Amino acid sequence: MTPLAAAASGMTSTTLTSAGLAVGIALLAVEHVRWYRGGGGGGKSPKGAPAPAEAGGGKARDPKVLIPCWSGVAFGTLMVACPAGLLGTGAGILRWGGNGLGDLAMSKLTGQSSTVVAEASAPALDGNGALVVTAGVIGLVLLRKTFAKAIKGRFWRGVWAGTLVTIGTGMFAYIGDLVVPGVNSLGAQLVGAVVHGSVA
């Protein structure tokens, strides 16, 4: 276990509470309401002209505006699928924060305490999938300054939502059942094509 993982182990959570699920659903709902009403934010430039689409403005209900959010959800799902390491620990910390924030809000608003609704489980990320995730993270780090601030915000809100809603069973678990095996398969195909000269 890395020192960072050891330090964070007291904060990580392997469970999702009803309050944490409420936070995840709220994050997704807000992003989709913003998208529906005006392309993710509908901001204005300093002179009053509509902001460019990549900065949060643009035509309402343009599907491209949702790409950063759902890319974040997919990445959050892959974090949950990591058995350990910085990404797995980070997913636990985000889930711990969502559970805690949601429980505070739920208890203050309703007087009810949250209950555990799911364990943090997802299809296993294998060695081939780990190759794709590692390459993706390195690429994101190297390209991070090329993305607009609004896109980064949508991506990270999607990541947080992904660590909360794509675990356990039920409707949201289908996301994990699609994303993780897909990444594993992509990694196997890359290894087959690049290393062995054949597609797996």
C-alpha positions in Angstrom: 0.0 0.0 0.0 1.3 3.4 -0.9 1.8 6.1 1.8 -1.0 8.1 0.2 -3.3 5.1 0.1 -2.5 4.4 3.7 -3.2 7.9 4.8 -6.5 8.0 2.9 -7.7 4.6 4.1 -9.5 6.2 7.1 -11.6 8.3 4.7 -12.4 5.8 2.0 -15.7 4.1 1.8 -16.6 0.8 0.2 -20.3 1.4 0.6 -22.9 3.7 -1.0 -25.6 5.2 1.2 -29.0 6.5 0.2 -27.7 10.0 0.9 -24.6 9.4 -1.3 -26.9 8.1 -4.1 -29.0 11.3 -3.7 -25.8 13.4 -4.3 -24.9 11.4 -7.4 -28.4 11.7 -8.8 -28.4 15.5 -8.1 -25.1 16.0 -9.8 -26.4 14.3 -12.9 -29.7 16.0 -12.8 -28.2 19.5 -12.5 -25.9 18.8 -15.5 -28.8 17.6 -17.6 -31.1 20.5 -16.7 -28.3 22.9 -17.6 -27.9 21.1 -20.9 -31.6 21.1 -21.6 -32.0 24.8 -20.9 -29.0 26.1 -22.8 -26.0 23.9 -23.6 -24.6 23.5 -20.1 -24.6 26.9 -18.7 -25.8 29.5 -21.2 -23.2 32.0 -20.1 -22.6 35.4 -21.6 -19.4 37.0 -22.8 -18.3 40.3 -21.2 -19.9 42.3 -24.0 -23.3 40.5 -23.6 -22.9 38.2 -26.7 -23.6 34.5 -26.2 -20.6 32.6 -24.9 -19.1 30.1 -27.3 -20.5 26.5 -27.0 -17.2 25.1 -25.6 -17.3 27.7 -22.7 -20.8 26.7 -21.6 -23.1 28.6 -23.9 -24.4 27.3 -27.2 -27.6 25.9 -28.5 -29.9 24.2 -26.0 -29.9 20.4 -26.1 -26.8 20.0 -28.2 -25.7 16.4 -27.4 -22.0 17.3 -27.7 -22.3 19.4 -24.5 -23.0 16.3 -22.5 -19.8 14.5 -23.6 -17.6 15.9 -20.8 -20.1 14.9 -18.1 -20.6 11.4 -19.4 -16.8 11.0 -20.0 -16.4 11.8 -16.4 -19.1 9.3 -15.4 -17.2 6.6 -17.4 -13.9 7.6 -15.8 -15.5 7.5 -12.3 -16.8 4.0 -13.1 -13.3 2.9 -14.1 -12.0 4.4 -10.8 -14.4 2.2 -8.9 -13.3 -0.8 -10.9 -9.6 -0.2 -9.8 -8.9 -2.7 -7.0 -6.3 -0.3 -5.4 -3.9 2.4 -6.3 -4.4 6.1 -6.5 -7.6 5.8 -8.6 -9.2 3.2 -6.4 -8.4 5.2 -3.3 -9.6 8.4 -5.0 -12.9 6.7 -5.8 -13.3 5.7 -2.1 -12.6 9.3 -1.0 -15.1 10.7 -3.4 -17.7 8.2 -2.3 -16.9 8.9 1.4 -17.4 12.7 0.7 -20.7 12.1 -1.2 -22.0 9.8 1.6 -21.0 12.4 4.3 -22.3 15.4 2.5 -25.5 13.7 1.5 -26.1 12.4 5.0 -25.7 15.9 6.4 -28.2 17.3 3.9 -30.6 14.4 4.4 -30.6 14.6 8.2 -31.0 18.4 8.2 -33.7 18.4 5.5 -35.7 15.4 6.4 -34.7 14.3 9.9 -33.9 10.8 8.5 -30.6 9.0 8.5 -29.2 7.4 5.4 -29.0 3.7 4.9 -26.5 1.5 3.0 -27.9 0.8 -0.5 -24.9 -0.9 -2.3 -21.4 -2.1 -1.9 -18.7 -0.6 -4.0 -18.4 -3.2 -6.7 -18.0 -3.1 -10.4 -16.8 -5.6 -13.1 -13.1 -6.2 -12.6 -10.6 -4.1 -14.5 -8.0 -6.5 -15.8 -4.4 -5.9 -16.9 -5.5 -5.0 -20.5 -8.0 -2.5 -19.1 -5.4 -1.0 -16.8 -3.3 -0.3 -19.8 -6.0 1.8 -21.4 -6.8 3.6 -18.1 -3.1 4.4 -17.5 -2.7 5.8 -21.0 -5.9 7.8 -20.7 -4.8 9.3 -17.4 -1.4 10.3 -18.7 -3.1 11.8 -21.8 -5.5 13.8 -19.6 -2.6 15.1 -17.4 -0.6 16.2 -20.5 -3.6 17.8 -22.2 -5.2 19.3 -19.1 -4.4 23.0 -20.0 -6.0 22.6 -23.5 -9.5 22.1 -22.0 -11.8 25.0 -21.2 -12.7 25.6 -17.5 -16.4 24.8 -18.1 -15.5 21.5 -19.7 -13.2 20.6 -16.8 -16.0 21.4 -14.3 -18.5 19.1 -16.2 -15.9 16.3 -16.4 -15.1 16.4 -12.6 -18.8 16.6 -11.6 -19.3 13.5 -13.9 -16.4 11.7 -12.2 -17.9 12.3 -8.7 -21.3 11.2 -9.9 -19.7 8.1 -11.5 -18.1 7.0 -8.3 -21.5 7.3 -6.6 -24.1 6.0 -9.0 -22.4 3.3 -11.0 -21.9 0.7 -8.3 -24.1 -2.0 -6.8 -27.0 -3.3 -8.8 -29.9 -1.9 -10.7 -30.2 0.6 -13.5 -27.0 2.5 -12.9 -25.0 -0.8 -12.7 -25.5 -1.2 -16.4 -23.1 1.7 -17.0 -20.4 -0.3 -15.2 -21.3 -3.5 -17.0 -20.8 -1.6 -20.3 -17.8 0.6 -19.6 -15.4 -1.8 -17.7 -15.7 -4.9 -20.0 -15.5 -2.5 -23.0 -12.2 -1.0 -21.7 -10.8 -4.5 -21.0 -11.7 -5.6 -24.5 -10.1 -2.4 -26.0 -6.9 -3.1 -24.1 -6.8 -6.7 -25.3 -7.2 -5.5 -28.9 -4.5 -2.9 -28.5 -2.1 -5.5 -27.0 -3.0 -7.9 -29.8 -2.5 -5.3 -32.6 0.6 -3.4 -31.2 2.5 -6.2 -29.5 1.4 -9.4 -31.3 0.3 -8.0 -34.7 -3.1 -9.4 -34.5 -6.5 -8.2 -33.2 -7.7 -10.2 -30.2 
